Amino acid sequence: MTKRFPVELVYQVFSLLIAFILVHALYVTLIRPQANAFLEQEAANAAANPEYVQQRSFYVVIKDYEQETCFVLMFWAFAILGFKGRVTWSQQKLLDQDLLRLPEDMPIGPEDTRDLVTRLRGLPDTMRDYLLPRALLTAVERFGATRNVQDVSNAARDICESEGERMESELSIIRYIAWAIPSVGFIGTVRGIGNALGQAHRAVEGDITGVTTNLAVAFNSTFIALVISIVLMFFIHQLQLMQERLVLDSERYIDHWLIRRLVN
């Protein structure tokens, strides 16, 4: 067998690199300068008016390194989700086509299998790797070899089940990212609380600025990480639903267009 180029692996590596470059560039050029300018303005207002109520800024909430890491991971996960979703959608479109190209009521006998195998193998290379053509080809070849309809049904079902398990296992990288994002937020929480405790002696002296600033880091990182995780999990479940529907629809397609028409 020829060794295939690892397209998906290369895509994942480059999508991570691009996500890091874009997010970091945005932080360097916009988010951190805006956050620093806002904090300086708030400090000046507080110094001028002791009763001034400080405002909040979205730039300040997302300015720290933990939040930046969470956004990089989020865009990386979205890129992988988009890649897998596009492949699943392309496979779903095949269910609207008649890959066997036979009259609907025409029975299929063992003598027809050679022609059907030729048609299925004549599909474009990318299409032959999809679930439906592979399952159909396996079923047709099994019927030509055994002439047993039950064997054909079992073979097609096994292909669909193994494909479902493979797609499920390939979601592990996205689930890892969805797990890593709250973990990164928790790291920010620990860092912020640790730094706040380091400023406790100044709080005793009446200066609570350092404590409040570091506690804000702790809470902001957790807040952003949890929000991103909630959004990401929604899209993960949507992709999983698409893949499960693809497997079930492929089984129904094979049963309707092939298995029910087989005659010994």
Helices and strands as residue ranges (DSSP letters): H 7-26, I 27-31, H 32-48, H 58-61, H 65-94, G 110-112, H 113-121, H 125-128, H 131-146, H 149-170, H 172-198, H 200-204, H 209-257, G 259-261
